[in-house]
Amino acid sequence: MVRDGLTFGFHYPYINDQAGAFVKELELADALLKMITERERYHPRTWTLATMTCEHATQMLEDDLCRRA
């Protein structure tokens, strides 16, 4: 979980429905309880391995270079 508004306008792609949530400070206790009781719906490792590995980053770079060439 990341405090809502703490990102200074930057979108963190790894804070999403599968890996976490943005939470307002006053809602933190309820959000933590909800995350614990609904933990089976979160799959941060699966999401990370599918989208944020060095292989994935290399492929994105290669695709972008090919488009620009």
Backbone as a ProteinNet text record, in pm:
[ID]
protein_1_A
[PRIMARY]
MVRDGLTFGFHYPYINDQAGAFVKELELADALLKMITERERYHPRTWTLATMTCEHATQMLEDDLCRRA
[TERTIARY]
82.6	0	87.9	38	108	9.7	58.9	-26.6	-70.6	-199.7	-256.9	-200.9	-151.7	-96.4	52.5	113.7	255.6	345.4	288.1	368.8	408.3	363.2	398.2	367.1	255.1	210	263.5	353.9	409.1	321.3	286.4	203.6	293.4	274.8	350.3	277.1	329.2	259	248	333.9	332.5	233.9	167.2	58.6	-70.4	-128.4	-245.5	-336.5	-443.8	-542	-483.8	-377.1	-317.8	-207.1	-150.2	-31.6	-42.8	-148.6	-158.1	-265.7	-249.1	-350.5	-295.3	-353.4	-330.2	-436.4	-397	-490.3	-473.4	-586.5	-583.8	-543.3	-470.8	-416.7	-525.5	-637.9	-745.3	-814.3	-792.8	-855.1	-758.4	-638.9	-535.2	-575.3	-628.9	-664.2	-765.1	-870.9	-971.5	-913	-827.6	-766.7	-676	-600.4	-515.2	-597.8	-703.7	-790.9	-852.3	-895.3	-954.9	-851.5	-730.3	-626.2	-594.8	-593.1	-565.9	-678	-802	-914.3	-934.9	-888.3	-903.9	-769.4	-674.3	-538.4	-529.4	-624.9	-619.1	-640.3	-689.7	-710.6	-585.8	-485.8	-362.3	-257.1	-189.6	-86	32.8	98.8	205.5	323.1	359.9	473.5	440.4	323.2	281	278.7	221.1	213.8	354.3	440.9	576.7	654.3	645.6	716.6	663.5	537.2	478.1	506.1	542.4	551.4	676.8	753.1	861.4	997.4	1022.2	1153.1	1250.6	1377.5	1475.8	1451.1	1402	1369.1	1255.6	1157.5	1045.1	1093.5	1177.7	1231	1314.1	1393.9	1474.6	1384.9	1277.8	1186.1	1117	1078.8	1017	1114.7	1240.6	1342.3	1364.5	1374	1392.6	1275.2	1152.9	1034.5	1035.7	1073.3	1077.3	1185.2	1301.3	1409	1369.3	1301.3	1255	1153	1064.7	966	1033.7	1139	1207.9	1304.3	1347.5	1446.8	1386.6
-116.8	0	124.3	224.6	352.2	460.9	553.1	664.5	743.8	763.2	838.6	980.8	1025.1	1158.7	1167	1057.8	1058.9	1048.7	1026.2	1002	1128.8	1244.1	1370.8	1372	1312.5	1312.8	1199.8	1118.3	1007	884.4	819.9	699.4	578.5	509.2	387.7	269.9	212.5	102.9	-22.9	-37.1	-157.8	-146.7	-33.9	-22.9	-32.6	-150	-176	-276.6	-315.3	-405.6	-541.3	-583.4	-713.9	-706.3	-589.1	-581.5	-486.1	-411.7	-319.3	-215.4	-100.3	3.9	136.6	243.4	375.7	396.9	446.2	458.8	594.9	657.4	781.1	749.5	839.1	814.9	777	844.7	816.8	683	624.4	496.6	378.6	403.7	300.9	177.5	196	80	-9.4	49.8	-29.5	-95.3	-22.4	-77.5	-196.3	-186.5	-298.5	-421.3	-400.7	-513.2	-575.6	-491	-541.3	-620.2	-568.5	-637.7	-773.6	-779.3	-905.9	-1006.4	-960.7	-1053.5	-1094.4	-1013	-1043.2	-1074.1	-1124.7	-1143.6	-1236.7	-1326.4	-1418.9	-1349.4	-1227.1	-1156.4	-1082.1	-1072	-1003.1	-1104.1	-1069.5	-1156	-1070.3	-1003.1	-911.8	-979.9	-1097.7	-1166.3	-1206	-1261	-1299.6	-1178.3	-1068.8	-946.8	-895.2	-893.3	-843	-927.5	-1058.8	-1145.9	-1132.8	-1099.4	-1084.1	-947.2	-847.6	-712.1	-633.3	-672.1	-584.1	-652.5	-754.2	-819	-747	-777.8	-717.8	-761.4	-883.5	-930.1	-846.9	-816.6	-735	-594.3	-536.7	-403	-402.4	-506.3	-516.8	-526.1	-604.1	-617	-484.1	-411.5	-279.6	-184.7	-186.5	-102.3	-141.6	-271.1	-317.9	-278	-293.9	-255.2	-106.7	-25.8	119.2	157	94.2	122.6	81.6	-31.1	-76.9	21.3	72.7	170.4	298	337.9	462.8	447.2	324.3	302	316.4
0	0	0	-69.5	-76.9	-36.1	41.1	83	-38.4	-51.6	-162.7	-162	-275.8	-287.7	-261.2	-220.8	-186.6	-310.1	-425	-544.8	-619.3	-574.3	-636.1	-785.9	-822.2	-960.8	-1046	-993.5	-1070.2	-1049.7	-1158.9	-1150.7	-1128.6	-1017.8	-992.3	-1055.2	-1163.3	-1230.1	-1145.2	-1047.3	-964.1	-847.7	-833.9	-736.5	-818	-819.1	-902.8	-833.4	-899.4	-838.6	-798.7	-865.2	-834.5	-729.3	-712.6	-627.7	-509.1	-496.9	-384.3	-405.6	-341	-351.7	-300.7	-349	-293.1	-187	-71.3	41.2	107.3	136.8	212.9	357	418.4	551.8	653	648.6	744.4	719.5	602.7	568	579	628.5	630.7	710.8	830	913.9	842.5	787.7	716.7	592.4	521.7	400.1	432.5	541.3	581.2	618	693.9	728.3	603.9	510.7	386.4	306.3	298.3	222.5	285.9	417	486	462.5	473	456.7	311.4	216.7	73.7	8.6	86.9	36.1	-84.6	-101.8	-215.3	-349.7	-349.4	-476.7	-523.7	-437.3	-473.7	-518.6	-627.1	-682.7	-727.9	-633.9	-673.8	-743.3	-699.4	-762.5	-906	-926.4	-1060.8	-1153.6	-1105.2	-1186.2	-1216.9	-1117.2	-1136.2	-1236.5	-1224.1	-1317.6	-1460.2	-1474.9	-1608.3	-1669.9	-1589.7	-1643.3	-1610.3	-1508.9	-1464.5	-1451.4	-1529.3	-1524.8	-1617.2	-1604.8	-1694.5	-1838.8	-1857.3	-1992.3	-2052.3	-1971.6	-2018	-2053.6	-1970.8	-1998.4	-2126.2	-2146.8	-2268.2	-2391.6	-2382.1	-2494.8	-2525.6	-2422.4	-2443.1	-2511.7	-2469.6	-2530.8	-2676.3	-2701.9	-2839.3	-2927.9	-2877.5	-2954.1	-2986.6	-2888	-2910.3	-3011.9	-3001.6	-3097.8	-3239	-3251.2	-3383.5	-3441.7	-3360.7	-3408.6	-3456.5	-3388.3	-3421.8	-3539	-3568	-3674	-3812.3
[MASK]
+++++++++++++++++++++++++++++++++++++++++++++++++++++++++++++++++++++

